[in-house]
Amino acid sequence: MSDDTADDQPTQTGDLGDMPAPDTEPREPNPGGVDARPEAETNIPADLDPQDNPATEDQPDELQEGEDTETEATQESDSGDVAPEDESPA
């Protein structure tokens, strides 16, 4: 090797040059596209209550009420378990 090639390679001499300036990339946009809400200090659940959802402000109260799920299957009965002969064969 000649002395000319050693001068062309700064890494062999230990001189790496100036450090690059650090920079940060912009943040990712909020997920949800046009329906996205700006980030808040508190966590917001995926399914908003009708009272908290800004898209339902102009709807009548009947549409904001919860669904009636009272059925015989959801009501507790005092009888307890079903007799084995009355139980479904499945």
N, CA and C atoms as an extended XYZ file, in Angstrom:
270
Properties=species:S:1:pos:R:3:atomname:S:1:resname:S:1:resid:I:1 pbc="F F F"
N         0.831       -1.181        0.000 N   MET     1
C         0.000        0.000        0.000 CA  MET     1
C         0.871        1.237        0.000 C   MET     1
N         0.350        2.223       -0.639 N   SER     2
C         1.092        3.475       -0.669 CA  SER     2
C         0.492        4.451        0.331 C   SER     2
N         1.175        5.524        0.581 N   ASP     3
C         0.701        6.533        1.524 CA  ASP     3
C        -0.500        7.301        0.970 C   ASP     3
N        -0.684        7.326       -0.361 N   ASP     4
C        -1.799        8.050       -0.972 CA  ASP     4
C        -3.145        7.400       -0.629 C   ASP     4
N        -3.208        6.080       -0.558 N   THR     5
C        -4.470        5.413       -0.257 CA  THR     5
C        -4.840        5.575        1.206 C   THR     5
N        -3.891        5.713        2.089 N   ALA     6
C        -4.187        5.889        3.507 CA  ALA     6
C        -4.825        7.249        3.764 C   ALA     6
N        -4.486        8.266        2.989 N   ASP     7
C        -5.061        9.596        3.173 CA  ASP     7
C        -6.500        9.665        2.658 C   ASP     7
N        -6.859        8.817        1.704 N   ASP     8
C        -8.197        8.840        1.128 CA  ASP     8
C        -9.238        8.164        2.024 C   ASP     8
N        -8.806        7.412        3.002 N   GLN     9
C        -9.726        6.673        3.859 CA  GLN     9
C        -9.675        7.234        5.277 C   GLN     9
N       -10.585        8.143        5.611 N   PRO    10
C       -10.528        8.788        6.927 CA  PRO    10
C       -10.843        7.836        8.080 C   PRO    10
N       -11.522        6.716        7.830 N   THR    11
C       -11.857        5.829        8.939 CA  THR    11
C       -10.633        5.094        9.467 C   THR    11
N        -9.618        4.926        8.664 N   GLN    12
C        -8.415        4.258        9.144 CA  GLN    12
C        -7.599        5.167       10.049 C   GLN    12
N        -7.746        6.460        9.899 N   THR    13
C        -7.001        7.384       10.742 CA  THR    13
C        -7.760        7.711       12.021 C   THR    13
N        -9.036        7.318       12.103 N   GLY    14
C        -9.820        7.600       13.292 CA  GLY    14
C       -10.679        8.834       13.162 C   GLY    14
N       -10.545        9.607       12.081 N   ASP    15
C       -11.348       10.811       11.888 CA  ASP    15
C       -12.643       10.432       11.171 C   ASP    15
N       -13.752       10.502       11.878 N   LEU    16
C       -15.040       10.139       11.301 CA  LEU    16
C       -15.816       11.342       10.790 C   LEU    16
N       -15.322       12.520       10.993 N   GLY    17
C       -16.020       13.714       10.537 CA  GLY    17
C       -17.001       14.201       11.589 C   GLY    17
N       -17.786       15.185       11.196 N   ASP    18
C       -18.757       15.762       12.124 CA  ASP    18
C       -19.911       14.790       12.364 C   ASP    18
N       -20.458       14.835       13.587 N   MET    19
C       -21.630       14.017       13.919 CA  MET    19
C       -22.851       14.626       13.234 C   MET    19
N       -23.743       13.801       12.704 N   PRO    20
C       -24.965       14.358       12.113 CA  PRO    20
C       -25.878       14.908       13.201 C   PRO    20
N       -26.638       15.924       12.843 N   ALA    21
C       -27.564       16.529       13.804 CA  ALA    21
C       -28.777       15.612       13.972 C   ALA    21
N       -29.174       15.299       15.214 N   PRO    22
C       -30.350       14.440       15.411 CA  PRO    22
C       -31.629       15.206       15.091 C   PRO    22
N       -32.576       14.506       14.516 N   ASP    23
C       -33.875       15.111       14.259 CA  ASP    23
C       -34.946       14.059       14.499 C   ASP    23
N       -36.141       14.525       14.820 N   THR    24
C       -37.242       13.605       15.097 CA  THR    24
C       -38.227       13.644       13.944 C   THR    24
N       -38.832       12.501       13.704 N   GLU    25
C       -39.844       12.421       12.660 CA  GLU    25
C       -41.185       12.851       13.239 C   GLU    25
N       -42.081       13.372       12.398 N   PRO    26
C       -43.404       13.751       12.917 CA  PRO    26
C       -44.169       12.517       13.378 C   PRO    26
N       -45.080       12.721       14.326 N   ARG    27
C       -45.870       11.618       14.873 CA  ARG    27
C       -46.827       11.067       13.836 C   ARG    27
N       -47.242        9.824       14.074 N   GLU    28
C       -48.278        9.209       13.252 CA  GLU    28
C       -49.601        9.919       13.541 C   GLU    28
N       -50.473       10.082       12.544 N   PRO    29
C       -51.783       10.684       12.823 CA  PRO    29
C       -52.624        9.740       13.677 C   PRO    29
N       -53.623       10.297       14.324 N   ASN    30
C       -54.509        9.481       15.147 CA  ASN    30
C       -55.214        8.453       14.275 C   ASN    30
N       -55.331        7.206       14.750 N   PRO    31
C       -56.026        6.204       13.949 CA  PRO    31
C       -57.513        6.528       13.852 C   PRO    31
N       -58.115        6.143       12.764 N   GLY    32
C       -59.543        6.359       12.610 CA  GLY    32
C       -59.899        7.244       11.439 C   GLY    32
N       -58.921        7.832       10.788 N   GLY    33
C       -59.198        8.662        9.617 CA  GLY    33
C       -60.025        9.878        9.969 C   GLY    33
N       -61.080       10.121        9.191 N   VAL    34
C       -61.893       11.320        9.398 CA  VAL    34
C       -62.694       11.235       10.686 C   VAL    34
N       -62.898       10.032       11.216 N   ASP    35
C       -63.652        9.877       12.456 CA  ASP    35
C       -62.768        9.981       13.694 C   ASP    35
N       -61.479       10.214       13.517 N   ALA    36
C       -60.554       10.243       14.645 CA  ALA    36
C       -60.827       11.450       15.528 C   ALA    36
N       -60.677       11.215       16.803 N   ARG    37
C       -60.802       12.307       17.765 CA  ARG    37
C       -59.396       12.694       18.186 C   ARG    37
N       -59.149       13.962       18.476 N   PRO    38
C       -57.813       14.342       18.938 CA  PRO    38
C       -57.485       13.633       20.247 C   PRO    38
N       -56.195       13.376       20.431 N   GLU    39
C       -55.794       12.665       21.640 CA  GLU    39
C       -56.153       13.470       22.876 C   GLU    39
N       -56.632       12.784       23.869 N   ALA    40
C       -57.015       13.423       25.123 CA  ALA    40
C       -56.124       12.877       26.233 C   ALA    40
N       -56.224       13.478       27.386 N   GLU    41
C       -55.442       13.036       28.529 CA  GLU    41
C       -55.920       11.684       29.045 C   GLU    41
N       -57.188       11.380       28.843 N   THR    42
C       -57.729       10.118       29.333 CA  THR    42
C       -57.942        9.169       28.165 C   THR    42
N       -57.962        7.889       28.467 N   ASN    43
C       -58.221        6.889       27.439 CA  ASN    43
C       -59.708        6.867       27.118 C   ASN    43
N       -60.038        6.816       25.845 N   ILE    44
C       -61.424        6.776       25.399 CA  ILE    44
C       -61.689        5.375       24.865 C   ILE    44
N       -62.755        4.719       25.317 N   PRO    45
C       -63.041        3.377       24.801 CA  PRO    45
C       -63.432        3.430       23.323 C   PRO    45
N       -63.306        2.293       22.660 N   ALA    46
C       -63.622        2.240       21.231 CA  ALA    46
C       -65.097        2.518       20.972 C   ALA    46
N       -65.980        1.988       21.800 N   ASP    47
C       -67.415        2.221       21.642 CA  ASP    47
C       -67.860        3.262       22.659 C   ASP    47
N       -68.102        4.463       22.182 N   LEU    48
C       -68.496        5.547       23.075 CA  LEU    48
C       -69.942        5.378       23.514 C   LEU    48
N       -70.233        5.828       24.711 N   ASP    49
C       -71.617        5.882       25.158 CA  ASP    49
C       -72.361        6.889       24.283 C   ASP    49
N       -73.646        6.694       24.064 N   PRO    50
C       -74.383        7.658       23.231 CA  PRO    50
C       -74.305        9.087       23.767 C   PRO    50
N       -74.191        9.263       25.077 N   GLN    51
C       -74.107       10.612       25.640 CA  GLN    51
C       -72.759       11.263       25.309 C   GLN    51
N       -71.691       10.458       25.138 N   ASP    52
C       -70.361       11.000       24.882 CA  ASP    52
C       -70.022       11.082       23.399 C   ASP    52
N       -70.815       10.465       22.556 N   ASN    53
C       -70.526       10.417       21.133 CA  ASN    53
C       -71.029       11.695       20.466 C   ASN    53
N       -70.141       12.495       19.880 N   PRO    54
C       -70.584       13.754       19.268 CA  PRO    54
C       -71.452       13.538       18.031 C   PRO    54
N       -71.395       12.371       17.420 N   ALA    55
C       -72.195       12.114       16.223 CA  ALA    55
C       -73.661       11.887       16.551 C   ALA    55
N       -73.990       11.636       17.807 N   THR    56
C       -75.379       11.341       18.170 CA  THR    56
C       -76.043       12.489       18.918 C   THR    56
N       -75.471       13.671       18.882 N   GLU    57
C       -76.032       14.801       19.627 CA  GLU    57
C       -77.402       15.221       19.102 C   GLU    57
N       -77.629       15.106       17.795 N   ASP    58
C       -78.873       15.576       17.197 CA  ASP    58
C       -79.943       14.497       17.115 C   ASP    58
N       -79.693       13.312       17.631 N   GLN    59
C       -80.662       12.227       17.549 CA  GLN    59
C       -81.689       12.344       18.665 C   GLN    59
N       -82.903       11.848       18.418 N   PRO    60
C       -83.927       11.868       19.476 CA  PRO    60
C       -83.524       10.974       20.644 C   PRO    60
N       -84.110       11.244       21.794 N   ASP    61
C       -83.780       10.485       22.999 CA  ASP    61
C       -84.111        9.007       22.864 C   ASP    61
N       -85.126        8.673       22.067 N   GLU    62
C       -85.507        7.265       21.911 CA  GLU    62
C       -84.372        6.447       21.307 C   GLU    62
N       -83.592        7.065       20.434 N   LEU    63
C       -82.492        6.347       19.805 CA  LEU    63
C       -81.281        6.240       20.724 C   LEU    63
N       -81.193        7.081       21.720 N   GLN    64
C       -80.056        7.053       22.624 CA  GLN    64
C       -80.267        6.130       23.810 C   GLN    64
N       -81.488        5.623       23.976 N   GLU    65
C       -81.750        4.709       25.083 CA  GLU    65
C       -81.116        3.359       24.792 C   GLU    65
N       -80.778        2.632       25.855 N   GLY    66
C       -80.201        1.309       25.694 CA  GLY    66
C       -81.218        0.304       25.211 C   GLY    66
N       -80.731       -0.828       24.748 N   GLU    67
C       -81.602       -1.875       24.232 CA  GLU    67
C       -82.150       -2.705       25.381 C   GLU    67
N       -83.421       -3.091       25.280 N   ASP    68
C       -84.054       -3.908       26.306 CA  ASP    68
C       -83.650       -5.363       26.090 C   ASP    68
N       -82.907       -5.908       27.033 N   THR    69
C       -82.435       -7.288       26.902 CA  THR    69
C       -83.051       -8.200       27.945 C   THR    69
N       -84.144       -7.778       28.562 N   GLU    70
C       -84.804       -8.606       29.569 CA  GLU    70
C       -85.578       -9.727       28.885 C   GLU    70
N       -85.094      -10.929       29.006 N   THR    71
C       -85.786      -12.102       28.479 CA  THR    71
C       -85.816      -13.163       29.562 C   THR    71
N       -86.513      -14.238       29.292 N   GLU    72
C       -86.593      -15.322       30.263 CA  GLU    72
C       -85.205      -15.924       30.506 C   GLU    72
N       -84.389      -15.953       29.485 N   ALA    73
C       -83.055      -16.534       29.623 CA  ALA    73
C       -82.139      -15.668       30.484 C   ALA    73
N       -82.352      -14.354       30.484 N   THR    74
C       -81.477      -13.479       31.257 CA  THR    74
C       -81.980      -13.226       32.666 C   THR    74
N       -83.222      -13.558       32.939 N   GLN    75
C       -83.770      -13.333       34.275 CA  GLN    75
C       -83.403      -14.500       35.178 C   GLN    75
N       -83.042      -14.169       36.396 N   GLU    76
C       -82.736      -15.214       37.367 CA  GLU    76
C       -84.044      -15.782       37.909 C   GLU    76
N       -84.075      -17.080       38.042 N   SER    77
C       -85.281      -17.705       38.590 CA  SER    77
C       -84.937      -18.346       39.929 C   SER    77
N       -85.950      -18.506       40.751 N   ASP    78
C       -85.751      -19.102       42.070 CA  ASP    78
C       -85.715      -20.625       42.010 C   ASP    78
N       -86.111      -21.189       40.883 N   SER    79
C       -86.204      -22.649       40.807 CA  SER    79
C       -84.835      -23.314       40.736 C   SER    79
N       -83.817      -22.611       40.300 N   GLY    80
C       -82.482      -23.202       40.251 CA  GLY    80
C       -82.274      -24.007       38.990 C   GLY    80
N       -81.713      -25.207       39.149 N   ASP    81
C       -81.392      -26.049       38.000 CA  ASP    81
C       -82.638      -26.703       37.413 C   ASP    81
N       -82.525      -27.089       36.168 N   VAL    82
C       -83.598      -27.778       35.461 CA  VAL    82
C       -83.442      -29.274       35.715 C   VAL    82
N       -84.555      -29.965       35.820 N   ALA    83
C       -84.507      -31.418       36.021 CA  ALA    83
C       -83.853      -32.073       34.810 C   ALA    83
N       -83.070      -33.136       35.012 N   PRO    84
C       -82.349      -33.758       33.892 CA  PRO    84
C       -83.265      -34.218       32.757 C   PRO    84
N       -84.481      -34.686       33.058 N   GLU    85
C       -85.373      -35.136       31.984 CA  GLU    85
C       -85.927      -33.966       31.173 C   GLU    85
N       -85.958      -32.751       31.746 N   ASP    86
C       -86.441      -31.574       31.023 CA  ASP    86
C       -85.326      -30.873       30.253 C   ASP    86
N       -84.103      -31.290       30.467 N   GLU    87
C       -82.958      -30.639       29.852 CA  GLU    87
C       -82.829      -31.042       28.390 C   GLU    87
N       -82.268      -30.182       27.585 N   SER    88
C       -82.077      -30.449       26.166 CA  SER    88
C       -81.086      -31.596       25.979 C   SER    88
N       -81.295      -32.482       24.992 N   PRO    89
C       -80.376      -33.606       24.799 CA  PRO    89
C       -79.024      -33.185       24.238 C   PRO    89
N       -78.893      -31.971       23.792 N   ALA    90
C       -77.619      -31.533       23.238 CA  ALA    90
C       -76.664      -31.370       24.366 C   ALA    90
